[in-house]
């Protein structure tokens, strides 16, 4: 269930806010609203955190791919010593980057100057001392032959199209009548052979930087620990720097009197704060000022913090505030407040947590909690998509191994292992019911296994009959789940006429269910008769009249008329939502077909000298199919819960997690 929250506004003395935050963090139950925060300390911490993470990543990336895991002593370093090591790692990375850039530049220079030969640039400059200036460049053959006789040149090299030459002049000025396609040569810093030598030297030096970085494995553990500390310090400083400072009015009475803070200063959450808690806070400030003797008293300032706390923790927080002389206001969150979602489930529903954490889906604070239904239907969808008792058995075995290992180490069993065990058991049950074992043809399956299957959906049954029954089961499953979605909404709105709109939606679902069966399964067995049309039409009418009910029927009808196109498309959406459940049969059928194909391909090899290749093909084929089934579950099994079902519940998954400020 989603736990009720209280909106909290806390006031403490500005001079004591750091100590107050430490106490609040030890309490560990207040989700603090994020405020825009900036301070020199925060910037420094963030920069340090970035550098530590970069150093850790560089050491990890620089490890040899096949390096043996050597036992390294755990280092105990001060922050200054560790940051000095971080600077060394980052400096090595900078040297590597600079070396790589130098190699790239030399490679480009070698390519650019290769056609000019191995000349010494200093020799060119030496001519200038004797009053001879050489300007080297390139021209197309045609342009070169058309040069005026006033320009003295020495042809150096050239191909069929381009000529490389030097212009000989008694001045440093380049002749003004050169063609526009003349490309002057910028003299290099070194000769071509020296470029090759320098590049080779740098290329030999380049791997040493990565090796030196990778050799610092003893820093990995301290860096990870330091990163965690820095993350906590950044969180703490972000809260401290984001607290609004409120100066008290000058006419504030001395300790023992009531204190009033302007509503504009405190914010929208609390209009005013007065009473014993505020008196205690100001009294503490006055006492602190009193210690200064006759010295001038500094103005008292308060610091404000807003957040959310579990309603069940409110009494504990009140005691904490009283003990520390804090002033606070707590109240029910307003409609416009962005309230975090705190959820508590029993041991069974808790199995869904690994999946929702992976997906990052959190219901809004005011939305219903569908975790139980999500888990139940997701398990069924998973089993139907995998559709193979053998595949489910593998998942059960792997899950049990993980659970046994955790218990052997006296560690808590990971929820993921428990969830996989639940999914594996359901897959075994479904695969047994359909008589599907690793895609093996039914004639090779023992009779006792066939007897365990349900004839209506078993592979033993004729294919057309089996498929029709499976499709009908999928549509029935969809009808049940989507109807549950509207029942949840009816329970939540039991005092509102909106429930009639949801009853209309259920009627449309039932009518469209028959329409889908008529179109897909059998038009003879499932006829679209008058009761079906009444269910769809009457359901639409109820939904049209009451789905937007707020203040009256007239208002609801007007709102529906404003969205008339959407309302009519809603009928089509009901049809599409039920039809969408056919994916369970289709994807499961595809997986079974792949399994059978793999068996047929590997079968001939298993009875010959190519048995090794046959076994290899079985492992590869079924392994690939297993992975594809996992992807299918994520795409299709999750979608039916987070889209179709959620839409009928009215769930948008727009929430965010309750994350209390804690150690």
C-alpha positions in Angstrom: 0.0 0.0 0.0 1.0 3.6 -0.4 1.7 5.1 3.0 0.2 8.5 4.0 2.6 11.4 4.2 2.7 14.8 5.9 4.0 18.0 4.5 6.7 19.4 6.8 8.1 22.9 7.2 11.0 23.1 9.7 12.5 26.3 11.2 15.9 26.3 13.0 18.4 28.9 14.0 20.6 29.7 11.1 23.6 29.4 13.3 22.6 25.9 14.3 21.4 24.5 10.9 24.4 22.3 10.4 24.0 20.6 13.7 20.2 20.4 13.1 20.8 18.7 9.8 23.1 16.1 11.4 20.4 15.4 13.9 17.8 15.2 11.1 20.0 12.9 9.1 20.4 10.6 12.1 16.6 10.6 12.5 16.4 9.4 8.8 12.7 9.8 8.1 12.4 13.2 6.3 12.3 13.4 2.5 13.6 16.9 1.8 12.3 18.9 -1.1 15.1 19.8 -3.5 16.0 23.4 -3.6 18.4 25.3 -5.9 21.6 25.3 -3.9 25.0 26.8 -4.5 28.0 27.4 -2.3 31.8 27.3 -2.6 31.9 24.2 -0.5 29.3 22.4 -2.6 31.2 23.3 -5.8 34.5 22.0 -4.3 32.8 18.8 -3.2 31.2 18.2 -6.6 34.6 18.8 -8.3 36.3 16.4 -6.0 33.7 13.8 -6.4 34.0 14.0 -10.2 37.8 13.6 -10.0 37.5 10.6 -7.7 35.0 8.9 -10.0 37.2 9.6 -13.0 40.3 8.1 -11.3 38.3 5.0 -10.3 37.0 4.6 -13.8 40.4 5.0 -15.4 42.0 2.4 -13.1 39.1 0.0 -13.9 39.3 0.6 -17.6 43.1 0.2 -17.7 43.1 -3.3 -16.3 44.4 -6.0 -18.7 41.4 -8.0 -20.1 42.9 -11.3 -18.9 44.5 -10.0 -15.7 44.6 -12.3 -12.8 42.9 -11.0 -9.7 45.7 -10.3 -7.3 45.2 -10.0 -3.6 46.0 -6.3 -2.7 46.3 -4.9 0.7 43.5 -2.6 1.8 45.0 0.9 2.0 44.1 3.4 4.7 44.7 6.8 3.3 43.7 10.3 4.4 41.6 12.3 2.0 44.6 14.5 1.2 46.8 11.5 0.4 44.0 9.9 -1.7 43.4 13.1 -3.6 47.1 13.4 -4.3 47.0 9.9 -5.8 43.9 10.9 -7.8 45.9 13.9 -9.2 48.7 11.5 -10.2 46.2 9.2 -12.0 44.5 12.1 -13.8 48.0 13.6 -14.7 49.0 10.3 -16.3 45.7 10.4 -18.3 46.5 13.9 -19.4 50.0 12.8 -20.5 48.5 9.9 -22.4 46.0 12.3 -24.2 48.8 14.8 -25.0 51.0 12.0 -26.3 48.2 10.6 -28.5 47.5 14.1 -29.8 51.2 14.6 -30.6 51.2 11.2 -32.5 48.2 12.3 -34.5 49.8 15.6 -35.3 53.0 13.9 -36.4 51.0 11.5 -38.5 49.3 14.4 -40.3 52.6 16.2 -40.8 54.3 13.1 -42.2 51.5 12.7 -44.7 51.6 16.4 -45.6 55.4 16.7 -46.0 56.1 13.2 -47.4 56.0 14.4 -51.0 58.6 17.1 -50.3 61.3 14.6 -49.2 63.6 14.6 -46.2 64.9 18.1 -46.0 66.2 20.1 -43.1 64.0 23.2 -42.4 67.0 24.9 -40.8 68.9 24.8 -44.1 66.1 26.8 -45.7 66.4 29.5 -43.1 70.2 29.6 -43.5 69.8 31.0 -47.0 68.1 34.1 -45.5 71.4 35.0 -43.8 73.0 35.3 -47.2 70.1 37.4 -48.6 68.4 34.6 -50.5 64.7 34.0 -49.6 63.0 30.7 -50.6 59.2 30.4 -50.8 58.1 26.9 -51.3 54.8 25.8 -52.6 52.6 23.9 -55.0 50.9 24.7 -58.3 49.1 22.7 -60.9 51.3 21.9 -63.9 49.4 24.2 -66.2 49.6 27.2 -63.8 53.3 26.5 -63.1 54.3 26.6 -66.8 52.3 29.9 -67.2 54.3 31.7 -64.4 55.9 35.0 -65.7 59.6 35.0 -66.3 60.1 37.6 -63.5 59.4 34.9 -61.0 62.5 32.8 -60.5 61.7 29.2 -59.5 63.5 25.9 -58.8 61.4 22.9 -59.6 61.9 20.3 -56.8 59.4 17.5 -57.5 56.1 16.9 -58.9 53.7 14.4 -60.5 51.6 14.6 -63.6 49.2 17.2 -62.2 51.1 19.0 -59.4 54.5 20.7 -59.3 56.4 21.4 -56.1 58.9 24.2 -56.5 60.7 27.0 -54.6 60.6 30.7 -55.5 64.0 32.3 -55.3 63.9 36.0 -54.3 66.2 38.7 -52.8 63.3 39.9 -50.5 61.1 38.2 -48.0 58.0 39.4 -49.8 56.0 36.8 -51.8 55.6 37.9 -55.5 52.2 39.6 -55.9 51.5 38.1 -59.4 51.3 34.5 -58.2 48.2 32.5 -59.4 45.3 32.2 -57.0 45.7 28.4 -56.9 49.2 28.7 -55.4 49.6 26.7 -52.1 52.5 27.9 -50.0 54.3 25.4 -47.8 54.6 26.2 -44.1 58.0 24.9 -43.1 57.8 22.1 -40.4 59.7 22.2 -37.1 61.7 19.2 -38.0 62.8 17.1 -40.9 60.7 14.2 -42.2 63.1 11.5 -40.8 63.0 13.2 -37.4 59.2 13.1 -37.5 59.2 9.3 -38.0 61.7 8.9 -35.2 59.7 11.0 -32.8 56.4 9.3 -33.7 58.0 5.9 -33.1 59.3 7.1 -29.7 55.9 8.4 -28.6 54.1 5.2 -29.9 56.4 3.1 -27.7 55.8 5.4 -24.8 52.0 5.5 -25.1 51.2 2.1 -23.5 53.2 2.9 -20.4 50.7 5.5 -19.3 47.8 3.0 -19.3 50.0 0.4 -17.6 50.9 2.8 -14.8 47.3 3.7 -14.3 46.2 0.0 -14.3 48.9 -0.9 -11.8 47.2 1.3 -9.1 44.6 -1.3 -8.2 45.2 -0.8 -4.5 43.4 2.5 -4.9 40.1 1.0 -6.1 38.6 0.2 -2.7 39.6 3.5 -1.1 38.3 5.4 -4.1 34.9 3.7 -4.0 34.7 4.3 -0.2 35.7 8.0 -0.7 33.1 8.4 -3.5 30.4 7.2 -1.1 31.5 9.6 1.6 31.6 12.5 -0.9 28.1 11.7 -2.2 26.8 11.9 1.3 28.7 15.2 1.9 27.3 16.6 -1.3 23.8 15.6 -0.3 24.3 17.2 3.1 25.8 20.4 1.7 23.1 20.6 -1.0 20.4 20.6 1.8 22.3 23.1 4.0 23.1 25.5 1.1 19.5 25.2 -0.1 17.9 26.2 3.2 16.2 29.6 3.0 17.4 32.1 5.6 14.7 34.3 7.2 15.6 37.3 9.3 13.3 38.0 12.2 11.5 41.2 12.6 13.2 43.8 14.7 10.4 44.0 17.3 10.7 40.4 18.2 10.4 40.0 21.9 13.0 38.5 24.2 13.1 34.8 25.1 9.8 33.5 26.5 7.6 35.6 24.2 5.8 34.3 21.2 7.4 34.7 17.8 5.7 35.4 14.5 7.3 34.9 11.1 5.9 36.6 8.0 4.0 34.3 5.7 5.9 35.6 2.7 9.2 34.6 4.5 8.1 31.1 5.4 6.5 30.3 2.1 3.2 28.9 1.0 3.3 25.9 3.3 2.9 27.7 6.6 1.3 31.1 7.1 2.8 31.7 10.6 4.8 30.0 13.3 4.2 30.7 16.9 4.3 29.0 20.3 6.6 26.9 22.4 8.8 25.4 19.7 9.4 28.8 18.1 10.0 30.4 21.5 12.5 27.7 22.3 14.4 28.4 19.0 14.5 32.1 19.6 15.3 31.7 23.2 18.3 29.7 22.3 19.3 32.5 19.9 18.9 35.1 22.6 20.9 33.0 25.1 23.7 32.8 22.5 23.6 36.5 22.0 23.6 37.0 25.8 27.0 35.4 26.1 28.5 38.3 24.3 28.0 40.5 27.4 27.6 44.1 26.5 28.8 43.5 23.0 26.4 44.4 20.2 23.8 41.7 19.6 23.7 40.1 16.1 20.3 39.8 14.5 18.6 36.5 14.9 18.0 34.6 11.6 16.1 31.4 11.0 16.7 28.8 8.4 13.7 27.1 6.7 13.5 23.5 5.3 10.6 21.8 3.6 10.0 18.2 3.1 7.7 15.2 3.7 7.5 12.7 6.5 5.6 9.5 7.0 2.4 10.2 9.0 3.4 7.3 11.3 6.7 9.1 12.1 5.1 12.5 12.9 4.9 11.9 16.7 8.6 10.8 16.8 9.6 13.9 14.9 7.6 16.1 17.2 9.6 14.7 20.1 12.8 15.3 18.3 11.9 18.9 17.5 10.9 19.6 21.1 14.2 18.2 22.4 16.2 20.3 20.0 14.2 23.5 20.2 12.9 23.5 16.6 9.8 25.0 15.2 7.8 23.1 12.7 4.4 22.8 11.0 3.1 19.5 9.5 -0.1 19.2 7.5 -1.7 17.1 4.8 -0.1 17.7 1.4 -2.0 20.1 -0.9 -3.2 18.9 -4.3 -0.5 20.8 -6.1 2.3 19.4 -4.0 4.7 16.9 -5.5 4.6 14.3 -2.8 7.0 11.3 -2.8 5.6 7.8 -2.8 6.4 5.5 0.1 5.2 1.9 -0.3 4.9 -1.0 2.0 4.1 -4.6 0.9 3.8 -8.0 2.4 6.5 -10.6 1.7 4.7 -11.9 -1.4 4.0 -8.6 -3.1 7.6 -7.5 -2.2 8.7 -9.9 -5.0 7.7 -7.2 -7.5 10.3 -4.8 -6.2 13.3 -5.9 -8.3 11.2 -5.4 -11.5 9.8 -2.0 -10.6 13.2 -0.9 -9.5 14.6 -2.0 -12.8 11.9 -0.3 -14.8 12.0 2.8 -12.6 8.1 2.8 -12.3 6.6 4.5 -9.2 2.9 5.3 -8.8 1.9 8.8 -7.9 1.1 9.5 -4.3 -2.6 9.9 -5.0 -2.7 7.0 -7.5 -3.8 3.4 -6.6 -1.3 0.7 -5.7 -1.7 -2.1 -8.1 1.4 -4.1 -7.0 -0.5 -7.2 -6.1 -2.4 -7.4 -9.4 0.7 -6.4 -11.3 2.7 -9.3 -9.7 -0.1 -11.9 -10.3 -0.7 -11.0 -13.9 2.9 -10.5 -14.7 3.7 -14.0 -13.5 1.0 -15.4 -15.8 2.2 -13.3 -18.7 5.8 -14.5 -18.1 4.7 -18.1 -18.0 2.7 -17.8 -21.2 5.4 -16.0 -23.1 8.1 -18.5 -22.1 5.5 -21.2 -22.5 8.0 -24.1 -21.8 8.2 -26.2 -18.7 11.8 -27.0 -19.4 12.8 -23.4 -19.6 10.9 -22.8 -16.4 12.7 -25.7 -14.7 16.0 -24.1 -15.6 14.9 -20.8 -14.0 13.8 -22.7 -10.9 17.1 -24.5 -10.6 19.2 -21.3 -11.0 17.0 -19.5 -8.5 17.3 -22.3 -5.9 21.1 -22.3 -6.4 21.2 -18.5 -5.8 19.0 -18.9 -2.7 21.1 -21.8 -1.3 24.3 -19.8 -1.8 22.9 -16.8 0.0 21.8 -18.9 2.9 25.1 -20.7 3.1 26.9 -17.4 3.4 24.2 -16.4 6.0 23.2 -13.5 3.9 19.7 -12.3 3.1 18.2 -14.0 0.1 18.0 -11.5 -2.8 14.5 -10.5 -3.8 15.4 -11.1 -7.4 16.1 -14.8 -6.7 12.8 -15.1 -5.0 11.0 -13.4 -7.9 12.7 -15.7 -10.4 11.7 -18.7 -8.4 8.1 -17.5 -8.5 8.2 -16.9 -12.2 10.0 -20.2 -12.8 7.4 -22.2 -10.9 4.5 -20.5 -12.9 6.3 -21.3 -16.1 6.7 -24.9 -15.2 3.0 -25.1 -14.4 2.0 -23.5 -17.7 4.4 -25.6 -19.7 3.1 -28.7 -18.0 -0.5 -27.7 -18.8 0.4 -27.1 -22.5 2.7 -30.2 -22.6 5.6 -28.2 -23.9 9.1 -29.4 -22.8 12.0 -27.9 -24.6 10.0 -27.9 -27.8 10.1 -31.7 -28.0 7.6 -33.2 -30.3 4.6 -34.7 -28.4 5.2 -38.2 -29.7 8.5 -38.3 -27.8 7.0 -37.1 -24.5 6.2 -39.8 -22.0 2.5 -40.6 -21.5 2.5 -39.6 -17.8 3.7 -36.1 -18.8 0.9 -35.9 -21.5 -1.6 -36.9 -18.8 -0.5 -33.9 -16.7 -1.5 -31.5 -19.4 -4.9 -29.8 -19.8 -6.5 -31.2 -23.1 -8.1 -27.9 -24.2 -4.7 -26.2 -24.5 -2.3 -29.1 -24.7 0.0 -29.8 -27.6 -1.6 -33.2 -27.7 -4.8 -31.6 -29.0 -5.3 -30.8 -32.6 -3.6 -27.5 -33.5 -6.6 -25.5 -34.7 -8.6 -26.3 -31.7 -5.7 -25.7 -29.3 -4.9 -22.3 -30.8 -8.6 -21.2 -30.7 -8.8 -22.2 -27.0 -5.5 -20.4 -26.2 -6.6 -17.2 -28.0 -9.9 -17.3 -26.1 -8.0 -17.7 -22.9 -5.8 -14.7 -23.7 -8.9 -12.5 -24.4 -10.6 -13.8 -21.2 -7.5 -12.9 -19.3 -7.5 -9.4 -20.7 -11.2 -9.0 -19.9 -10.6 -10.1 -16.3 -7.6 -7.8 -15.8 -9.1 -4.7 -17.4 -12.3 -5.3 -15.4 -10.3 -5.4 -12.2 -8.8 -2.1 -13.2 -12.2 -0.5 -13.3 -13.3 -2.2 -10.1 -10.3 -0.6 -8.4 -11.5 2.8 -9.7 -15.0 2.1 -8.5 -13.8 1.3 -4.9 -11.7 4.5 -4.9 -14.6 6.6 -6.1 -17.4 4.8 -4.3 -19.0 8.0 -3.1 -19.0 9.7 -6.5 -21.3 9.2 -9.5 -18.1 8.5 -11.5 -18.6 4.9 -10.6 -21.4 4.8 -13.2 -18.9 5.8 -15.8 -16.6 2.9 -14.8 -19.6 0.5 -14.8 -20.2 1.7 -18.4 -16.6 0.9 -19.2 -17.0 -2.6 -17.8 -20.1 -3.1 -20.0 -18.2 -1.9 -23.1 -15.4 -4.4 -22.2 -17.8 -7.2 -22.0 -19.5 -6.3 -25.3 -16.1 -5.8 -27.1 -14.9 -9.1 -25.6 -17.7 -10.9 -27.6 -16.9 -8.8 -30.7 -13.2 -9.9 -30.5 -14.1 -13.6 -30.0 -16.5 -13.3 -33.0 -13.9 -11.8 -35.3 -10.9 -14.0 -34.2 -12.2 -17.3 -32.7 -15.6 -18.2 -34.2 -18.3 -16.0 -35.6 -20.8 -18.9 -35.2 -20.1 -19.5 -31.5 -19.9 -15.9 -30.6 -22.5 -13.8 -32.4 -22.7 -10.0 -32.3 -26.4 -9.9 -31.2 -28.6 -7.4 -29.6 -27.3 -7.9 -26.0 -23.8 -7.2 -27.2 -24.8 -4.0 -29.0 -26.7 -2.9 -25.9 -23.7 -3.5 -23.7 -21.4 -1.5 -25.9 -23.9 1.3 -26.6 -25.3 1.5 -23.0 -21.8 1.3 -21.6 -20.7 4.2 -23.9 -23.6 6.3 -22.8 -22.9 5.8 -19.1 -19.2 6.5 -19.6 -20.0 9.6 -21.7 -22.4 11.0 -19.0 -20.5 10.2 -15.8 -16.8 9.7 -16.6 -16.0 13.4 -16.1 -18.3 14.0 -13.2 -17.1 16.6 -10.7 -20.0 19.0 -9.7 -23.0 17.7 -11.7 -24.2 15.8 -14.7 -24.4 18.9 -16.9 -20.8 19.7 -16.2 -19.8 16.1 -16.9 -21.6 16.0 -20.2 -20.2 19.4 -21.3 -16.6 18.1 -20.5 -17.3 15.0 -22.5 -18.6 17.0 -25.4 -15.4 19.0 -25.4 -13.5 15.8 -25.9 -16.1 14.1 -28.2 -13.6 12.7 -30.6 -11.5 11.2 -27.7 -14.7 9.7 -26.2 -15.7 8.0 -29.5 -12.1 6.8 -29.9 -12.3 5.3 -26.5 -14.7 2.6 -27.8 -12.0 1.7 -30.4 -9.4 1.7 -27.6 -11.5 -0.8 -25.6 -11.5 -3.2 -28.6 -7.7 -2.6 -29.2 -6.9 -3.2 -25.5 -8.7 -6.6 -25.5 -7.2 -7.6 -28.8 -3.7 -6.6 -27.5 -3.7 -9.7 -25.2 -3.4 -11.9 -28.2 0.3 -11.1 -28.1 0.6 -13.6 -25.2 -0.4 -16.5 -27.6 1.5 -15.2 -30.6 4.8 -14.6 -28.8 4.5 -17.9 -26.9 3.8 -19.7 -30.2 6.9 -18.1 -31.8 9.1 -19.3 -29.0 7.8 -22.8 -29.2 8.3 -22.9 -33.0 11.9 -21.8 -32.5 12.5 -24.5 -29.9 11.1 -27.1 -32.2 13.2 -25.9 -35.2 16.4 -26.0 -33.1 15.5 -29.6 -32.1 14.9 -30.6 -35.8 18.2 -29.1 -36.9 20.2 -30.7 -34.1 18.4 -34.1 -34.2 20.3 -35.7 -37.2 23.7 -34.7 -35.7 22.9 -36.3 -32.4 22.8 -39.8 -33.9 26.1 -39.6 -35.8 29.8 -38.7 -35.3 28.7 -35.0 -35.3 27.1 -35.4 -31.9 29.3 -32.6 -30.5 28.1 -30.2 -33.1 24.5 -31.3 -32.3 24.9 -30.6 -28.6 26.5 -27.3 -29.4 23.6 -26.3 -31.6 21.1 -27.3 -29.0 22.8 -25.1 -26.3 23.2 -22.2 -28.7 19.7 -22.4 -30.2 17.8 -22.8 -26.9 20.1 -20.3 -25.2 19.3 -17.7 -27.9 15.6 -18.5 -27.7 15.8 -18.1 -23.9 17.3 -14.6 -24.3 14.7 -13.7 -26.8 11.9 -14.8 -24.4 13.4 -12.5 -21.7 13.2 -9.6 -24.1 9.7 -10.5 -25.1 8.6 -10.5 -21.5 10.1 -7.0 -21.0 8.4 -5.7 -24.2 5.0 -7.5 -24.0 4.5 -8.8 -20.5 5.5 -5.6 -18.8 3.5 -3.5 -21.4 0.2 -5.1 -20.7 0.5 -4.1 -17.0 2.1 -0.6 -17.4 0.0 0.5 -20.4 -3.3 -1.4 -21.0 -4.1 -2.3 -17.4 -2.8 1.0 -16.0 -4.8 3.1 -18.4 -8.0 1.4 -17.3 -7.0 1.9 -13.6 -6.2 5.5 -14.3 -2.6 5.1 -13.3 0.1 7.2 -15.0 3.2 6.1 -13.0 4.0 9.8 -12.5 5.4 9.3 -9.0 8.9 9.4 -7.5 10.4 7.4 -4.6 10.3 8.5 -1.0 14.0 8.9 -0.2 14.5 10.1 3.3 17.6 12.2 4.3 19.6 9.6 6.1 23.1 8.2 6.7 
